[in-house]
Amino acid sequence: MALFDFHTHTTLSDGAADPLTMARRCLANGYGAYVCSDHVDDRTVADRVPQIVAACRQVAAELGIPALPAVEITRVEASLIARVATAARRLGAELIVVHGETLGDHAQPGVNLAAARCPEVDILAHPGLITAAAAAAARETGVHLEVTSSNFHGLTNGHVVRIATAEGASLLIDSDAHRPEALLTSERIDQVLVGSGLTPERAAAVRRDGPAAVLARRGLVLPQGAAAPA
């Protein structure tokens, strides 16, 4: 089964490697696509999204791996989430990730709920001590809640799994990788999901169904010959 990871960063924002280097590791790790989701906010979105789009075109042309331009909306006030998400999608971002209220740094209060309610958002990343209300809103809009392999942001993975399960919200595993060696591997996915409190059976379902649901929600079809979600 191909691996998918919708939350990765490059030197276009604060990553340690350029998009081609990250994409090469994705190929080596068995990814079905490369997703570049560098940070944007209300000041950088207009300039950065076209850079991400261009980088993904280069990756696809040079490496032959499907490459999807995305963004992670980061350190933006809750009231601006919808505006920035709409702008990013208009500029070519195919997937929208929002930096949630992680305990790993100083997130903006109210971002979890604002992102969960926004129809333009696809993934609420590392949502920290997410409330039942935000998880329920994510269920209604189809926003996936992220379980992260990032040591920095993963302190509340167990809480996220528990609240998502109680409220019927969908889960997804991502890496938040800022360097190639932090990208997901098959073994790491299983370790993180089971370590977050999921049974092996449910972990397998999250691994299988999460990426497929995210792609289908936006009508994203991988090119012929590309690995597809099972």
TAGI-V13362 format. One record per residue. N is the residue number from 1. RES is the residue in one letter. PHI is phi in degrees with one decimal (none if undefined). Layout:
# TAGI-V13362
n->N res->RES phi->PHI
n->N res->RES phi->PHI
This chain:
# TAGI-V13362
n->1 res->M phi->none
n->2 res->A phi->-65.1
n->3 res->L phi->-94.6
n->4 res->F phi->-135.6
n->5 res->D phi->-149.3
n->6 res->F phi->-97.7
n->7 res->H phi->-138.8
n->8 res->T phi->-136.9
n->9 res->H phi->-132.1
n->10 res->T phi->-134.9
n->11 res->T phi->-68.1
n->12 res->L phi->-67.4
n->13 res->S phi->-130.2
n->14 res->D phi->-116.7
n->15 res->G phi->-79.1
n->16 res->A phi->-97.9
n->17 res->A phi->-135.8
n->18 res->D phi->-77.7
n->19 res->P phi->-57.8
n->20 res->L phi->-62.9
n->21 res->T phi->-65.2
n->22 res->M phi->-64.3
n->23 res->A phi->-66.5
n->24 res->R phi->-61.0
n->25 res->R phi->-67.7
n->26 res->C phi->-57.6
n->27 res->L phi->-60.0
n->28 res->A phi->-64.0
n->29 res->N phi->-84.9
n->30 res->G phi->88.5
n->31 res->Y phi->-71.7
n->32 res->G phi->-87.0
n->33 res->A phi->-163.2
n->34 res->Y phi->-107.7
n->35 res->V phi->-119.4
n->36 res->C phi->-102.8
n->37 res->S phi->-124.3
n->38 res->D phi->-68.0
n->39 res->H phi->-66.9
n->40 res->V phi->-138.4
n->41 res->D phi->-140.5
n->42 res->D phi->-67.6
n->43 res->R phi->-92.4
n->44 res->T phi->-103.5
n->45 res->V phi->-59.9
n->46 res->A phi->-66.0
n->47 res->D phi->-86.9
n->48 res->R phi->-79.9
n->49 res->V phi->-60.2
n->50 res->P phi->-59.8
n->51 res->Q phi->-66.1
n->52 res->I phi->-64.0
n->53 res->V phi->-60.1
n->54 res->A phi->-64.4
n->55 res->A phi->-63.6
n->56 res->C phi->-67.2
n->57 res->R phi->-62.8
n->58 res->Q phi->-64.6
n->59 res->V phi->-59.2
n->60 res->A phi->-61.7
n->61 res->A phi->-70.1
n->62 res->E phi->-87.3
n->63 res->L phi->-110.7
n->64 res->G phi->76.3
n->65 res->I phi->-98.4
n->66 res->P phi->-55.8
n->67 res->A phi->-129.8
n->68 res->L phi->-109.9
n->69 res->P phi->-74.2
n->70 res->A phi->-143.7
n->71 res->V phi->-141.8
n->72 res->E phi->-114.6
n->73 res->I phi->-75.4
n->74 res->T phi->-130.3
n->75 res->R phi->53.2
n->76 res->V phi->-116.6
n->77 res->E phi->-60.3
n->78 res->A phi->-53.4
n->79 res->S phi->-67.5
n->80 res->L phi->-104.0
n->81 res->I phi->-56.0
n->82 res->A phi->-62.5
n->83 res->R phi->-64.3
n->84 res->V phi->-67.8
n->85 res->A phi->-61.7
n->86 res->T phi->-63.7
n->87 res->A phi->-64.1
n->88 res->A phi->-62.4
n->89 res->R phi->-67.6
n->90 res->R phi->-62.8
n->91 res->L phi->-85.1
n->92 res->G phi->122.4
n->93 res->A phi->-71.0
n->94 res->E phi->-90.6
n->95 res->L phi->-134.2
n->96 res->I phi->-119.8
n->97 res->V phi->-107.3
n->98 res->V phi->-120.0
n->99 res->H phi->-67.7
n->100 res->G phi->-80.8
n->101 res->E phi->-85.6
n->102 res->T phi->-59.2
n->103 res->L phi->-80.6
n->104 res->G phi->-74.3
n->105 res->D phi->-156.7
n->106 res->H phi->-95.8
n->107 res->A phi->-77.7
n->108 res->Q phi->-76.8
n->109 res->P phi->-60.2
n->110 res->G phi->87.0
n->111 res->V phi->-66.7
n->112 res->N phi->-55.5
n->113 res->L phi->-67.5
n->114 res->A phi->-62.3
n->115 res->A phi->-67.9
n->116 res->A phi->-63.9
n->117 res->R phi->-87.8
n->118 res->C phi->-89.0
n->119 res->P phi->-67.4
n->120 res->E phi->-81.1
n->121 res->V phi->-86.2
n->122 res->D phi->-105.7
n->123 res->I phi->-138.7
n->124 res->L phi->-98.9
n->125 res->A phi->-78.4
n->126 res->H phi->24.5
n->127 res->P phi->-81.5
n->128 res->G phi->59.8
n->129 res->L phi->-86.3
n->130 res->I phi->-59.7
n->131 res->T phi->-85.8
n->132 res->A phi->-61.4
n->133 res->A phi->-63.9
n->134 res->A phi->-68.3
n->135 res->A phi->-65.1
n->136 res->A phi->-64.8
n->137 res->A phi->-63.4
n->138 res->A phi->-62.9
n->139 res->R phi->-60.8
n->140 res->E phi->-67.8
n->141 res->T phi->-92.4
n->142 res->G phi->85.8
n->143 res->V phi->-74.2
n->144 res->H phi->-87.0
n->145 res->L phi->-94.0
n->146 res->E phi->-88.7
n->147 res->V phi->-97.1
n->148 res->T phi->-112.1
n->149 res->S phi->-87.5
n->150 res->S phi->-73.1
n->151 res->N phi->-61.8
n->152 res->F phi->-66.9
n->153 res->H phi->-108.2
n->154 res->G phi->-87.8
n->155 res->L phi->-58.3
n->156 res->T phi->-108.5
n->157 res->N phi->-54.3
n->158 res->G phi->-62.3
n->159 res->H phi->-65.5
n->160 res->V phi->-59.9
n->161 res->V phi->-62.0
n->162 res->R phi->-64.8
n->163 res->I phi->-68.8
n->164 res->A phi->-62.3
n->165 res->T phi->-63.6
n->166 res->A phi->-64.6
n->167 res->E phi->-99.6
n->168 res->G phi->75.6
n->169 res->A phi->-83.4
n->170 res->S phi->-84.1
n->171 res->L phi->-112.1
n->172 res->L phi->-149.8
n->173 res->I phi->-106.1
n->174 res->D phi->-134.3
n->175 res->S phi->-105.6
n->176 res->D phi->55.4
n->177 res->A phi->-69.0
n->178 res->H phi->-109.6
n->179 res->R phi->-150.9
n->180 res->P phi->-57.9
n->181 res->E phi->-69.1
n->182 res->A phi->-92.0
n->183 res->L phi->-66.4
n->184 res->L phi->-66.0
n->185 res->T phi->-122.7
n->186 res->S phi->-58.5
n->187 res->E phi->-64.0
n->188 res->R phi->-66.0
n->189 res->I phi->-57.2
n->190 res->D phi->-62.7
n->191 res->Q phi->-61.4
n->192 res->V phi->-69.1
n->193 res->L phi->-66.1
n->194 res->V phi->-67.8
n->195 res->G phi->-65.8
n->196 res->S phi->-88.2
n->197 res->G phi->110.3
n->198 res->L phi->-83.8
n->199 res->T phi->-67.1
n->200 res->P phi->-55.5
n->201 res->E phi->-67.4
n->202 res->R phi->-72.4
n->203 res->A phi->-59.5
n->204 res->A phi->-63.3
n->205 res->A phi->-67.5
n->206 res->V phi->-62.9
n->207 res->R phi->-60.6
n->208 res->R phi->-80.3
n->209 res->D phi->-89.4
n->210 res->G phi->-58.9
n->211 res->P phi->-60.0
n->212 res->A phi->-60.5
n->213 res->A phi->-67.8
n->214 res->V phi->-63.4
n->215 res->L phi->-64.4
n->216 res->A phi->-65.0
n->217 res->R phi->-59.4
n->218 res->R phi->-103.7
n->219 res->G phi->65.8
n->220 res->L phi->-84.8
n->221 res->V phi->-117.1
n->222 res->L phi->-73.5
n->223 res->P phi->-59.9
n->224 res->Q phi->-57.0
n->225 res->G phi->93.6
n->226 res->A phi->-78.7
n->227 res->A phi->-66.2
n->228 res->A phi->-120.1
n->229 res->P phi->-60.0
n->230 res->A phi->-79.2
